[in-house]
Amino acid sequence: TRMARNWGSRTGYGIEVVLNVYDLSPVNDYAYAIGLGAYHSGVEVNGREYTFAGGGGIFFHSPKKSSGCRRGGRNSGEI
């Protein structure tokens, strides 16, 4: 169990949140340079990556295992 941290009126548990971004098309190799492209993302929290799929809703899987080539991840803070 994690010990809660008190940040004023908010309580946090020190669990890292990461946004993972995946390419959906090989065209992204060229489009990325001008700020365009087709991407998919997932939010990684506590050893699970949560994502959304049309017809499937919100689901989770192992982190960094989504279809598509992983473009990168960005630490988005803690909860």
C-alpha positions in Angstrom: 0.0 0.0 0.0 1.2 3.5 -0.8 1.2 6.3 1.8 -1.0 9.2 0.8 0.6 12.7 0.4 -1.3 15.8 1.4 -1.0 18.7 -1.0 -3.2 21.3 0.6 -6.8 20.2 -0.1 -5.7 17.4 -2.4 -4.3 14.0 -1.5 -1.9 12.1 -3.8 -0.3 8.7 -3.7 2.8 9.3 -5.8 1.7 7.1 -8.7 3.2 8.2 -12.0 0.9 8.9 -14.9 2.4 8.6 -18.5 0.8 9.5 -21.8 1.9 7.0 -24.5 1.5 8.0 -28.1 1.4 5.6 -31.1 1.6 6.2 -34.9 -1.4 4.8 -36.8 0.1 5.4 -40.2 3.5 5.2 -41.9 2.6 8.6 -43.4 3.4 10.0 -39.9 7.1 9.6 -40.7 6.7 12.7 -43.0 3.6 14.4 -41.5 5.1 14.6 -38.0 7.7 17.2 -39.1 4.9 19.6 -40.0 2.8 18.9 -36.9 0.3 16.5 -38.6 -0.5 12.8 -38.5 -2.8 10.1 -37.3 -2.1 9.0 -33.7 -3.5 6.8 -30.9 -2.9 7.3 -27.3 -3.1 5.5 -24.0 -2.7 6.6 -20.3 -0.4 4.4 -18.3 -1.2 4.3 -14.5 0.0 1.8 -12.0 1.2 -0.9 -14.5 -1.8 -0.7 -16.8 -2.4 1.3 -19.9 -5.9 2.6 -20.4 -7.2 3.4 -23.9 -10.3 3.9 -25.9 -11.5 2.0 -29.1 -14.6 2.7 -31.1 -17.0 -0.1 -30.5 -14.9 -1.4 -27.6 -15.1 1.6 -25.2 -12.4 2.1 -22.5 -10.2 -0.9 -21.8 -6.7 -1.7 -20.4 -3.7 -3.7 -21.5 0.0 -4.1 -20.7 1.8 -0.7 -21.1 3.4 0.1 -24.5 1.8 -3.0 -26.2 -0.9 -1.1 -28.2 -1.0 -1.7 -32.0 1.0 0.8 -34.0 4.6 2.0 -33.6 5.1 3.8 -30.3 6.1 7.4 -31.0 6.9 8.2 -27.4 5.7 8.7 -23.9 5.4 11.8 -21.7 5.3 11.9 -17.9 2.0 13.7 -17.1 2.5 14.0 -13.3 1.4 11.9 -10.3 -1.9 11.0 -8.7 
